[in-house]
C-alpha cells in the first residue's frame, strides 16, 4: 500500500474507532468525572444526566482519533526504518518497542490539539457546571473568567499531555507486543480484529489503572474556576482529601478504557483490514 492510501486508511479507521468508543461508553466516563470532581459524586450530579457533554465528545472524537492514528501509523513506519540505522547496537525488539513508544507519544500530542478543548467543555458539562456543551463553549468564548479564550480552551493541556504520554507509552507497546506474541503462537502473520481487540482491552485497562493519579489532576485542573499550578493542586489535594484522592474513579476509568480499548482498537483493526483488502482487490 502506498503512503497516500495508508494515510487515508488511518484517517477513516481512526475516525470510526473514536466515534464508536465515545458513543458506547460515555456514561461511564461521566461517572468517572463526577467521582474525581471536587465535592464528590453526588455533589456533581450523581446518576443524573449521564449523557451531559456528549455533543462535544462526538464532535471531537473522530478528528482527534484520526489525528492520533495518522500520526502514529506514519511515524511508526518511519521509526522502524530509521532507528536501527541510528542505533545499530540495539536489538530488533528494543527498536520495535521504542518505535511504538515514540510514535504513540507523537500521536497523542497531535490528538490533544483537538481533544483538550473538547475535554474542557465536556467535563464542565458532565459536572453540571453548565446545562449543555454549547453553553460551556459560549462561556469560554465570552472570556468571563478573564483568562483568555485560548487559555480557557486549553486549560489542563500540560496535565493532559502528562497523562496521555505515559498512558500511551504503556498501552501501545503492550498492545503491539501482545498481538505479535499471539500471531507467533498461531503461526500467522496477523491476528484477527477480534483478537486484536482483546489485546487492546488488556493493554488499555492496565495503562488506565497505572495513570489514574494523572487523570485526577487533569480533571481537577479542567474543572477549576481559577488558574493553579499542577504542583500546588497536588499539594492542596493531599492536604484536604488525602492521598487516596489520586485513585478516585479508578474503577470506572479502568473499566471504561479496558472495554473502550477493545472497541477503539477493534473497530480500528476491522475498518483498517476492510479498507486494505478493498484496496488490494482494486
Residue pairs with C-beta under 8 A, 6 or more apart in sequence:
1 9
1 276
1 279
1 280
5 279
6 73
6 74
6 77
7 70
7 74
8 275
9 272
9 275
9 276
9 279
10 66
10 69
10 70
10 72
10 73
10 74
10 272
11 66
11 69
11 70
12 66
12 271
12 275
13 69
13 267
13 268
13 271
13 272
13 275
14 62
14 65
14 66
14 67
14 68
14 69
14 70
14 268
15 61
15 62
15 63
15 65
15 66
16 62
16 267
16 268
16 271
17 65
17 69
17 263
17 264
17 265
17 267
17 268
17 271
18 61
18 62
18 64
18 65
18 66
18 264
19 58
19 61
19 62
19 65
20 263
20 264
20 267
21 61
21 65
21 260
21 263
21 264
21 267
22 54
22 57
22 58
22 61
23 58
24 259
24 260
24 263
25 256
25 259
25 260
25 263
26 50
26 51
26 53
26 54
26 57
27 50
27 51
28 252
28 255
28 256
28 259
29 57
29 126
29 252
29 256
30 45
30 49
30 50
30 51
30 52
30 53
30 126
31 41
31 47
31 50
31 249
31 252
32 249
32 252
32 253
32 256
33 44
33 123
33 126
33 127
33 219
33 249
34 40
34 41
34 44
34 45
34 46
34 126
34 127
35 41
35 248
35 249
35 252
36 215
36 216
36 219
36 220
36 248
36 249
37 43
37 44
37 123
37 127
37 219
37 220
37 223
38 220
38 223
44 126
44 127
44 128
45 52
45 126
45 127
45 128
48 128
49 128
52 125
52 126
52 128
52 131
52 132
53 121
53 122
53 123
53 124
53 125
53 126
53 133
53 136
54 122
54 133
55 132
55 133
55 134
56 118
56 121
56 122
56 125
56 133
56 136
56 137
57 118
57 122
59 118
60 114
60 115
60 117
60 118
61 118
63 114
64 111
64 112
64 113
64 114
64 115
64 118
65 111
65 264
67 107
67 110
67 111
67 113
67 114
68 107
68 108
68 110
68 111
69 107
69 268
70 110
71 103
71 106
71 107
71 109
71 110
71 111
72 103
72 104
72 106
72 107
72 172
73 103
74 103
75 102
75 103
75 106
75 107
76 99
76 100
76 103
78 103
79 95
79 98
79 99
79 102
79 103
80 95
80 96
80 99
83 90
83 95
83 98
83 99
84 90
84 92
84 95
87 95
90 98
96 176
97 173
97 176
97 177
100 172
100 173
100 176
101 168
101 169
101 172
101 173
103 172
104 168
104 169
104 171
104 172
104 173
105 165
105 168
105 169
107 168
108 161
108 164
108 165
108 167
108 168
109 161
109 165
111 164
112 157
112 160
112 161
112 164
115 160
116 153
116 154
116 155
116 156
116 157
116 160
117 153
117 154
119 156
119 160
119 218
119 222
120 136
120 140
120 152
120 153
120 154
120 155
120 156
120 222
121 133
121 136
121 137
121 140
122 133
123 219
123 222
123 223
124 130
124 136
124 222
124 223
125 131
125 132
125 133
125 135
125 136
127 223
129 136
129 223
130 136
130 139
139 145
140 149
140 152
140 153
141 149
143 149
143 152
145 152
145 225
147 155
147 227
151 227
155 221
155 222
155 224
155 227
156 218
156 221
156 222
158 230
159 214
159 217
159 218
159 221
159 230
160 218
162 214
162 217
162 218
162 230
163 211
163 214
163 215
163 217
163 218
166 210
166 211
166 214
167 207
167 208
167 210
167 211
167 214
168 207
170 203
170 206
170 207
170 210
170 211
171 203
171 204
171 206
171 207
171 261
172 203
174 202
174 203
174 206
174 207
175 199
175 200
175 203
175 204
175 261
175 265
178 199
178 202
178 203
179 190
179 191
179 195
179 196
179 199
182 191
182 195
182 199
183 189
183 190
183 191
191 199
193 266
193 269
193 270
193 273
194 266
196 265
196 266
196 269
197 261
197 262
197 263
197 265
197 266
197 269
198 262
199 265
200 261
200 262
200 264
200 265
200 266
201 258
201 259
201 261
201 262
201 265
202 258
202 261
203 261
204 257
204 258
204 260
204 261
204 262
204 264
204 265
205 254
205 255
205 257
205 258
205 261
207 257
208 253
208 254
208 256
208 257
208 258
209 250
209 253
209 254
212 246
212 247
212 248
212 249
212 250
212 253
212 254
213 246
213 247
215 249
215 253
216 237
216 245
216 246
216 247
216 248
216 249
217 230
217 233
217 234
217 237
217 246
220 233
220 237
221 228
221 230
221 233
224 233
228 236
237 245
237 246
238 245
